[in-house]
Amino acid sequence: MIGRLNHVAIAVADLEKATSTYRDTLGAEVSEPQAEPDHGVTVVFVNLQNTKIELLEPLGENSPIAKFLEKNPSGGIHHVCYEVDDIIAARDQMKAMGARVLGDGEPKIGAHGKPVLFLHPKDFCGTLTELEQA
């Protein structure tokens, strides 16, 4: 059911500094910052040949990334995102198999302008998992 790895998301306390690390130190192509108020983050994408790295900085006090950074002040891997052909079919299959869909279970529009869902990390080897409709 899952397709290719879309991105690995890394929570960061300082998006400008993290962007500089990837752009200036590693020589990567990095997108402009993009505020995603529905998700409580500001993001940039580091474009690689085979996937992307998503750098996440908290946007607002209720940001899930702010909570993550409280526990992990240096930042770190927050989630992985896999592509699926049909987000509703994927959701229904996950729920039928006993996986927990976070939030209200309805897809939200993600940073790529496509529907996304998050799955509980306890159901996926301790890893927060995002599904994005390709």
N, C-alpha and C positions, 0 to 999 in steps of 0.2 A: 504494500500500500504506500509506504513512504517513498518519495523520490529522492532527488539529490539533496545534499546538505546546502541549504541556502546561506546560512551564516552562523558564526559563533559570536555571541554577545559578551562583551566585557564591560563590567561596571567600572567607572572611573570617577574620582573625586574632582578632577580638573580636566575638562574636555579639551581645552586649548593645549595643555601640556601633553596629553595623550596623543592628540592629533599631530603635534610636532614630532613626537617620538616616531610615529609610523611614517609621516611624510618626510621629515628631514633626516632622521637617523637611518631608517630602513629604506627610504626612497620609494615608498608606496604612493599610489594615487588615492587621495582622500577627498570625499565629498564635502560640500559646505554643511555646516550645522543645520539641523532641521528640528524645530520644536514639535513635540507630539504631546499636547496637553491631555488628550484622552488616555494616554499611557503614563503620564507623569515623568517624561524624559525628554532630553535633547539628545539627538543622535547624529553621528557621522558614520559613513560607511567607508571602510578601507577596502578598495577593490583589488582582489587577487586574481590570478589566472583561473583558479578552479572554484573559488567561493568568495565570500566577503567576511570581514570582521566588522561587527557593529559595536561602536564605542558608545556607551550610555552614561549620561550625566543626569543627576536628579533635576527635575523641573517641579518646583513646589515642595512644600513641607510634607505632603502625603505621598510623595513618590515612593514606589516600591524599591527603587534603586537607593534612595536615602536610607531606608531600613536595611538593605543589604550592606551598604557601606558602614553603617553603625557596627555591624558584626564583623566586617572585613574592611578596615580603614584603608588598606593599601589597594582595595579593589580586587577584581578577579573575574573569572568566568562566571557569568550569570545564567546563561541558557544557551541551548543549541536550537536551531530552527531547521526543520525539514519541510520540503515541498510536498504537497498532496494535490491530486487532480481535482478533488471535490471535497471542500472543507466540511460540508454537512454530512456527507457519507462517511468521512473519516471520523468525525465526532461521534456519529451514531455507532460506528464499529468499535471505537475506543470504549464508549460507555457500555456496550453489550459485552465487552471483554472484561469489564470491571474497572477500567481506568477512570480516574476522576478528572473532569474538565473543570478548570478554575473559573471563578466569576460566576456569571449567570448561565454559562454554557452556550451563549450566543456569540458568534464571531464578531470581532471589532475590526475596523480598518486599521492596518498596521502602517509602518513607515514607508513601505513600498506601494501603498495605495491598494493593497489586496487584503481580503479577509484573513484573520489570524485567530487562533485559539491557543491557550496554554494548558498543559497537562501537568498534574501534580507530580513533583519530583519523587515522592515515595513510591510511585508506580513505575518509574523509569530509572532505576538504578541510582537514585539520589540526584538526578539531573532534571532541572526544570526544562521542559520540552515545549517548544512552540511549533505549531503546524501552520503553514501558510499556503493558501490556495495558489497554485502556479498558473 
